[in-house]
Amino acid sequence: MEIQYLTYLRDSPIGNWPIKPISLSEIEQLETLYNNGDSFPKALKELLFLAGKYCYVLDYGVFDDLQEMQDFVRSEMAEENKTITRPFFAIDVYNLGDQFIFVYLDEGDDPPTYELHYYSDDNDWIWEVTPTLSELINQGIDKVKQSINPF
């Protein structure tokens, strides 16, 4: 796969923290489950191809795979009566799983990232984190390079 948006991730190995990919067939399976078989945004697809199993600037939680993580965030949302009607994909779960970062799957090739907090007011439970997914990843890499925790 040609990497267009996440070249900094591809080209920035950090010490003992290698990134670990998932296969194109695994990505296609996730596209089928969470985007009605349509392709994910290019930057998300690159992220999964490069670091879908492990990424030193994202927290995939304690889950065995990304499908389990997606199921978890959707289950937690349902328990808190939160609904996202557009297709989305969680890319980071943190604070013991009570928050996550995600992208909508219908906002272009390098979509903005958003944070959802299950326990916030109904009027303020989703907000934009970065204008693009690649910017989120690049900022995390820069923090790690400066010995700052990216989370």
FIKOLZA-1660 file (N, C-alpha, C; in steps of 0.1 Angstrom, whole numbers, plus 5000, padded with zeros to 4 digits):
% residues 151
   i   px   py   pz ch aa at
   1 5008 4988 5000  A  M  N
   1 5000 5000 5000  A  M CA
   1 5009 5012 5000  A  M  C
   2 5006 5022 4991  A  E  N
   2 5013 5035 4991  A  E CA
   2 5009 5043 5003  A  E  C
   3 5018 5048 5010  A  I  N
   3 5016 5056 5022  A  I CA
   3 5017 5071 5018  A  I  C
   4 5006 5078 5019  A  Q  N
   4 5005 5092 5015  A  Q CA
   4 5004 5102 5027  A  Q  C
   5 4996 5098 5037  A  Y  N
   5 4994 5107 5049  A  Y CA
   5 5002 5104 5061  A  Y  C
   6 5006 5092 5063  A  L  N
   6 5013 5088 5075  A  L CA
   6 5027 5084 5073  A  L  C
   7 5034 5092 5064  A  T  N
   7 5048 5089 5062  A  T CA
   7 5057 5091 5074  A  T  C
   8 5053 5101 5082  A  Y  N
   8 5061 5104 5095  A  Y CA
   8 5060 5092 5104  A  Y  C
   9 5049 5085 5105  A  L  N
   9 5047 5073 5113  A  L CA
   9 5056 5062 5107  A  L  C
  10 5055 5060 5094  A  R  N
  10 5062 5050 5087  A  R CA
  10 5077 5052 5089  A  R  C
  11 5082 5064 5089  A  D  N
  11 5096 5067 5089  A  D CA
  11 5101 5071 5103  A  D  C
  12 5094 5069 5113  A  S  N
  12 5098 5073 5127  A  S CA
  12 5098 5061 5137  A  S  C
  13 5106 5052 5135  A  P  N
  13 5107 5041 5145  A  P CA
  13 5112 5047 5158  A  P  C
  14 5107 5043 5169  A  I  N
  14 5111 5049 5182  A  I CA
  14 5116 5037 5191  A  I  C
  15 5129 5037 5193  A  G  N
  15 5135 5028 5202  A  G CA
  15 5130 5014 5202  A  G  C
  16 5125 5009 5213  A  N  N
  16 5120 4996 5215  A  N CA
  16 5105 4995 5213  A  N  C
  17 5099 5005 5206  A  W  N
  17 5084 5005 5204  A  W CA
  17 5081 5004 5189  A  W  C
  18 5083 4992 5183  A  P  N
  18 5079 4991 5169  A  P CA
  18 5064 4992 5167  A  P  C
  19 5061 4997 5156  A  I  N
  19 5047 4997 5152  A  I CA
  19 5044 4983 5146  A  I  C
  20 5031 4978 5148  A  K  N
  20 5028 4965 5143  A  K CA
  20 5015 4966 5134  A  K  C
  21 5016 4961 5122  A  P  N
  21 5004 4963 5113  A  P CA
  21 4994 4952 5114  A  P  C
  22 4983 4954 5108  A  I  N
  22 4973 4943 5105  A  I CA
  22 4973 4942 5090  A  I  C
  23 4968 4931 5085  A  S  N
  23 4968 4928 5071  A  S CA
  23 4957 4935 5063  A  S  C
  24 4958 4936 5050  A  L  N
  24 4948 4942 5042  A  L CA
  24 4935 4935 5043  A  L  C
  25 4935 4921 5044  A  S  N
  25 4923 4914 5046  A  S CA
  25 4916 4917 5059  A  S  C
  26 4924 4919 5070  A  E  N
  26 4918 4923 5082  A  E CA
  26 4912 4937 5081  A  E  C
  27 4918 4946 5074  A  I  N
  27 4913 4959 5072  A  I CA
  27 4900 4958 5064  A  I  C
  28 4899 4950 5054  A  E  N
  28 4887 4948 5046  A  E CA
  28 4876 4943 5055  A  E  C
  29 4879 4934 5064  A  Q  N
  29 4869 4929 5073  A  Q CA
  29 4863 4940 5082  A  Q  C
  30 4872 4948 5087  A  L  N
  30 4867 4960 5095  A  L CA
  30 4859 4969 5087  A  L  C
  31 4863 4972 5074  A  E  N
  31 4855 4980 5065  A  E CA
  31 4841 4974 5063  A  E  C
  32 4840 4961 5062  A  T  N
  32 4827 4955 5060  A  T CA
  32 4818 4957 5073  A  T  C
  33 4824 4955 5084  A  L  N
  33 4817 4956 5097  A  L CA
  33 4813 4970 5101  A  L  C
  34 4822 4980 5098  A  Y  N
  34 4819 4993 5104  A  Y CA
  34 4817 5004 5093  A  Y  C
  35 4818 5000 5080  A  N  N
  35 4816 5010 5070  A  N CA
  35 4808 5005 5058  A  N  C
  36 4800 4995 5061  A  N  N
  36 4791 4989 5051  A  N CA
  36 4799 4984 5038  A  N  C
  37 4811 4980 5040  A  G  N
  37 4820 4975 5030  A  G CA
  37 4827 4986 5021  A  G  C
  38 4824 4998 5024  A  D  N
  38 4830 5009 5017  A  D CA
  38 4844 5011 5023  A  D  C
  39 4853 5016 5015  A  S  N
  39 4867 5018 5020  A  S CA
  39 4868 5028 5031  A  S  C
  40 4876 5026 5040  A  F  N
  40 4879 5036 5051  A  F CA
  40 4886 5048 5044  A  F  C
  41 4886 5059 5051  A  P  N
  41 4894 5070 5047  A  P CA
  41 4909 5066 5045  A  P  C
  42 4916 5072 5036  A  K  N
  42 4930 5067 5033  A  K CA
  42 4939 5068 5045  A  K  C
  43 4938 5079 5052  A  A  N
  43 4947 5080 5064  A  A CA
  43 4944 5069 5075  A  A  C
  44 4932 5066 5077  A  L  N
  44 4928 5055 5086  A  L CA
  44 4933 5042 5081  A  L  C
  45 4931 5039 5068  A  K  N
  45 4936 5027 5062  A  K CA
  45 4951 5026 5064  A  K  C
  46 4958 5037 5061  A  E  N
  46 4973 5037 5063  A  E CA
  46 4977 5034 5078  A  E  C
  47 4969 5040 5087  A  L  N
  47 4972 5037 5101  A  L CA
  47 4971 5023 5104  A  L  C
  48 4960 5017 5100  A  L  N
  48 4958 5002 5103  A  L CA
  48 4968 4994 5096  A  L  C
  49 4972 4997 5084  A  F  N
  49 4982 4990 5076  A  F CA
  49 4996 4990 5083  A  F  C
  50 4999 5002 5088  A  L  N
  50 5012 5004 5094  A  L CA
  50 5012 5000 5109  A  L  C
  51 5001 5002 5116  A  A  N
  51 5001 5001 5131  A  A CA
  51 4988 4997 5136  A  A  C
  52 4981 4989 5130  A  G  N
  52 4967 4985 5134  A  G CA
  52 4967 4975 5146  A  G  C
  53 4979 4969 5148  A  K  N
  53 4980 4960 5160  A  K CA
  53 4986 4967 5172  A  K  C
  54 4996 4976 5169  A  Y  N
  54 5002 4983 5179  A  Y CA
  54 5008 4996 5173  A  Y  C
  55 5004 5007 5180  A  C  N
  55 5009 5021 5177  A  C CA
  55 5014 5028 5189  A  C  C
  56 5026 5032 5190  A  Y  N
  56 5031 5038 5202  A  Y CA
  56 5025 5051 5206  A  Y  C
  57 5017 5057 5197  A  V  N
  57 5011 5070 5200  A  V CA
  57 4996 5069 5203  A  V  C
  58 4991 5057 5202  A  L  N
  58 4977 5054 5204  A  L CA
  58 4975 5043 5215  A  L  C
  59 4964 5043 5222  A  D  N
  59 4961 5033 5232  A  D CA
  59 4950 5024 5227  A  D  C
  60 4953 5012 5223  A  Y  N
  60 4942 5003 5218  A  Y CA
  60 4936 4995 5230  A  Y  C
  61 4939 4999 5242  A  G  N
  61 4933 4992 5254  A  G CA
  61 4938 4978 5256  A  G  C
  62 4930 4971 5263  A  V  N
  62 4933 4957 5266  A  V CA
  62 4927 4947 5257  A  V  C
  63 4922 4952 5246  A  F  N
  63 4915 4943 5237  A  F CA
  63 4924 4935 5228  A  F  C
  64 4919 4923 5224  A  D  N
  64 4926 4914 5216  A  D CA
  64 4928 4919 5202  A  D  C
  65 4919 4927 5197  A  D  N
  65 4920 4933 5183  A  D CA
  65 4911 4945 5182  A  D  C
  66 4911 4951 5171  A  L  N
  66 4904 4964 5169  A  L CA
  66 4889 4961 5168  A  L  C
  67 4884 4950 5164  A  Q  N
  67 4870 4947 5164  A  Q CA
  67 4865 4946 5178  A  Q  C
  68 4872 4940 5187  A  E  N
  68 4868 4940 5201  A  E CA
  68 4867 4954 5207  A  E  C
  69 4877 4962 5203  A  M  N
  69 4877 4976 5208  A  M CA
  69 4864 4984 5202  A  M  C
  70 4861 4982 5190  A  Q  N
  70 4849 4988 5184  A  Q CA
  70 4836 4984 5191  A  Q  C
  71 4836 4971 5194  A  D  N
  71 4824 4965 5201  A  D CA
  71 4823 4971 5215  A  D  C
  72 4834 4973 5221  A  F  N
  72 4834 4978 5235  A  F CA
  72 4829 4993 5235  A  F  C
  73 4834 5001 5226  A  V  N
  73 4830 5015 5227  A  V CA
  73 4815 5016 5223  A  V  C
  74 4810 5008 5214  A  R  N
  74 4796 5009 5210  A  R CA
  74 4787 5004 5222  A  R  C
  75 4792 4994 5229  A  S  N
  75 4785 4989 5241  A  S CA
  75 4784 4999 5252  A  S  C
  76 4795 5006 5254  A  E  N
  76 4796 5016 5265  A  E CA
  76 4787 5028 5261  A  E  C
  77 4787 5031 5248  A  M  N
  77 4778 5042 5244  A  M CA
  77 4763 5038 5246  A  M  C
  78 4760 5026 5243  A  A  N
  78 4746 5022 5245  A  A CA
  78 4742 5022 5259  A  A  C
  79 4751 5018 5268  A  E  N
  79 4748 5018 5283  A  E CA
  79 4746 5032 5288  A  E  C
  80 4752 5042 5281  A  E  N
  80 4751 5056 5286  A  E CA
  80 4741 5064 5277  A  E  C
  81 4733 5057 5268  A  N  N
  81 4723 5063 5259  A  N CA
  81 4729 5073 5250  A  N  C
  82 4741 5070 5245  A  K  N
  82 4748 5079 5235  A  K CA
  82 4747 5072 5222  A  K  C
  83 4744 5079 5211  A  T  N
  83 4743 5074 5198  A  T CA
  83 4751 5083 5188  A  T  C
  84 4758 5076 5179  A  I  N
  84 4764 5083 5168  A  I CA
  84 4758 5077 5156  A  I  C
  85 4751 5085 5148  A  T  N
  85 4743 5080 5137  A  T CA
  85 4751 5078 5124  A  T  C
  86 4763 5084 5123  A  R  N
  86 4772 5083 5112  A  R CA
  86 4782 5072 5114  A  R  C
  87 4787 5066 5103  A  P  N
  87 4797 5056 5105  A  P CA
  87 4810 5062 5111  A  P  C
  88 4816 5055 5121  A  F  N
  88 4828 5060 5128  A  F CA
  88 4837 5048 5131  A  F  C
  89 4849 5051 5135  A  F  N
  89 4858 5041 5139  A  F CA
  89 4867 5046 5150  A  F  C
  90 4867 5039 5161  A  A  N
  90 4875 5043 5173  A  A CA
  90 4890 5040 5170  A  A  C
  91 4899 5049 5174  A  I  N
  91 4913 5047 5172  A  I CA
  91 4921 5047 5185  A  I  C
  92 4915 5051 5196  A  D  N
  92 4922 5052 5208  A  D CA
  92 4911 5051 5220  A  D  C
  93 4914 5043 5230  A  V  N
  93 4905 5042 5241  A  V CA
  93 4914 5044 5254  A  V  C
  94 4909 5053 5262  A  Y  N
  94 4918 5057 5274  A  Y CA
  94 4909 5060 5286  A  Y  C
  95 4916 5064 5297  A  N  N
  95 4910 5067 5310  A  N CA
  95 4901 5055 5314  A  N  C
  96 4907 5043 5314  A  L  N
  96 4900 5031 5318  A  L CA
  96 4888 5028 5309  A  L  C
  97 4889 5033 5297  A  G  N
  97 4878 5031 5287  A  G CA
  97 4867 5040 5288  A  G  C
  98 4867 5051 5296  A  D  N
  98 4855 5059 5296  A  D CA
  98 4856 5071 5286  A  D  C
  99 4866 5071 5278  A  Q  N
  99 4867 5081 5267  A  Q CA
  99 4874 5074 5255  A  Q  C
 100 4871 5079 5243  A  F  N
 100 4878 5074 5231  A  F CA
 100 4879 5084 5221  A  F  C
 101 4889 5082 5212  A  I  N
 101 4891 5091 5201  A  I CA
 101 4887 5083 5188  A  I  C
 102 4880 5090 5179  A  F  N
 102 4875 5083 5167  A  F CA
 102 4875 5093 5155  A  F  C
 103 4873 5087 5144  A  V  N
 103 4871 5094 5131  A  V CA
 103 4858 5090 5126  A  V  C
 104 4851 5100 5120  A  Y  N
 104 4839 5097 5112  A  Y CA
 104 4845 5092 5099  A  Y  C
 105 4838 5082 5093  A  L  N
 105 4843 5076 5081  A  L CA
 105 4838 5083 5068  A  L  C
 106 4831 5094 5069  A  D  N
 106 4826 5101 5058  A  D CA
 106 4831 5116 5057  A  D  C
 107 4843 5118 5062  A  E  N
 107 4849 5132 5062  A  E CA
 107 4862 5133 5055  A  E  C
 108 4863 5126 5044  A  G  N
 108 4875 5127 5035  A  G CA
 108 4886 5118 5038  A  G  C
 109 4897 5119 5031  A  D  N
 109 4908 5110 5031  A  D CA
 109 4916 5111 5044  A  D  C
 110 4917 5123 5050  A  D  N
 110 4925 5125 5062  A  D CA
 110 4915 5133 5072  A  D  C
 111 4906 5125 5078  A  P  N
 111 4895 5132 5085  A  P CA
 111 4899 5137 5099  A  P  C
 112 4891 5147 5104  A  P  N
 112 4894 5152 5117  A  P CA
 112 4892 5140 5127  A  P  C
 113 4898 5142 5139  A  T  N
 113 4897 5133 5150  A  T CA
 113 4888 5139 5160  A  T  C
 114 4880 5131 5167  A  Y  N
 114 4871 5136 5177  A  Y CA
 114 4872 5127 5190  A  Y  C
 115 4869 5133 5201  A  E  N
 115 4869 5126 5214  A  E CA
 115 4854 5125 5219  A  E  C
 116 4851 5114 5224  A  L  N
 116 4838 5111 5230  A  L CA
 116 4840 5108 5245  A  L  C
 117 4833 5114 5253  A  H  N
 117 4833 5111 5268  A  H CA
 117 4819 5106 5271  A  H  C
 118 4818 5094 5276  A  Y  N
 118 4805 5087 5278  A  Y CA
 118 4797 5095 5289  A  Y  C
 119 4804 5101 5299  A  Y  N
 119 4797 5106 5310  A  Y CA
 119 4795 5121 5310  A  Y  C
 120 4798 5127 5299  A  S  N
 120 4796 5142 5298  A  S CA
 120 4781 5145 5295  A  S  C
 121 4778 5158 5297  A  D  N
 121 4764 5162 5294  A  D CA
 121 4760 5159 5280  A  D  C
 122 4747 5157 5278  A  D  N
 122 4742 5154 5264  A  D CA
 122 4746 5165 5254  A  D  C
 123 4748 5177 5259  A  N  N
 123 4751 5188 5249  A  N CA
 123 4766 5189 5246  A  N  C
 124 4775 5182 5254  A  D  N
 124 4789 5184 5252  A  D CA
 124 4796 5171 5254  A  D  C
 125 4794 5161 5246  A  W  N
 125 4800 5148 5248  A  W CA
 125 4809 5144 5236  A  W  C
 126 4809 5152 5225  A  I  N
 126 4818 5149 5214  A  I CA
 126 4825 5163 5211  A  I  C
 127 4838 5163 5209  A  W  N
 127 4845 5175 5205  A  W CA
 127 4856 5171 5196  A  W  C
 128 4860 5180 5187  A  E  N
 128 4872 5178 5178  A  E CA
 128 4885 5179 5186  A  E  C
 129 4894 5170 5182  A  V  N
 129 4907 5169 5189  A  V CA
 129 4917 5176 5179  A  V  C
 130 4918 5171 5167  A  T  N
 130 4927 5176 5157  A  T CA
 130 4920 5177 5143  A  T  C
 131 4924 5187 5135  A  P  N
 131 4918 5188 5122  A  P CA
 131 4920 5176 5112  A  P  C
 132 4930 5168 5115  A  T  N
 132 4932 5156 5107  A  T CA
 132 4938 5145 5115  A  T  C
 133 4935 5133 5110  A  L  N
 133 4941 5121 5117  A  L CA
 133 4956 5121 5116  A  L  C
 134 4962 5125 5105  A  S  N
 134 4976 5126 5104  A  S CA
 134 4982 5135 5114  A  S  C
 135 4976 5147 5116  A  E  N
 135 4981 5156 5126  A  E CA
 135 4981 5150 5140  A  E  C
 136 4971 5143 5144  A  L  N
 136 4970 5136 5157  A  L CA
 136 4982 5127 5158  A  L  C
 137 4985 5119 5148  A  I  N
 137 4996 5109 5148  A  I CA
 137 5009 5117 5149  A  I  C
 138 5011 5127 5140  A  N  N
 138 5023 5134 5140  A  N CA
 138 5026 5141 5153  A  N  C
 139 5016 5147 5160  A  Q  N
 139 5018 5153 5173  A  Q CA
 139 5022 5143 5183  A  Q  C
 140 5017 5131 5183  A  G  N
 140 5020 5121 5192  A  G CA
 140 5035 5116 5190  A  G  C
 141 5039 5115 5177  A  I  N
 141 5053 5111 5175  A  I CA
 141 5062 5122 5180  A  I  C
 142 5059 5135 5177  A  D  N
 142 5068 5145 5182  A  D CA
 142 5069 5145 5198  A  D  C
 143 5058 5142 5204  A  K  N
 143 5058 5141 5219  A  K CA
 143 5068 5130 5223  A  K  C
 144 5066 5119 5217  A  V  N
 144 5075 5107 5221  A  V CA
 144 5089 5110 5218  A  V  C
 145 5092 5117 5207  A  K  N
 145 5106 5121 5204  A  K CA
 145 5112 5131 5214  A  K  C
 146 5103 5138 5221  A  Q  N
 146 5107 5148 5232  A  Q CA
 146 5106 5141 5245  A  Q  C
 147 5104 5128 5246  A  S  N
 147 5103 5121 5258  A  S CA
 147 5090 5126 5267  A  S  C
 148 5080 5129 5260  A  I  N
 148 5067 5133 5266  A  I CA
 148 5057 5122 5263  A  I  C
 149 5049 5119 5273  A  N  N
 149 5039 5109 5271  A  N CA
 149 5029 5114 5261  A  N  C
 150 5027 5106 5250  A  P  N
 150 5017 5110 5240  A  P CA
 150 5003 5109 5243  A  P  C
 151 5000 5104 5255  A  F  N
 151 4986 5102 5259  A  F CA
 151 4980 5113 5267  A  F  C
% end
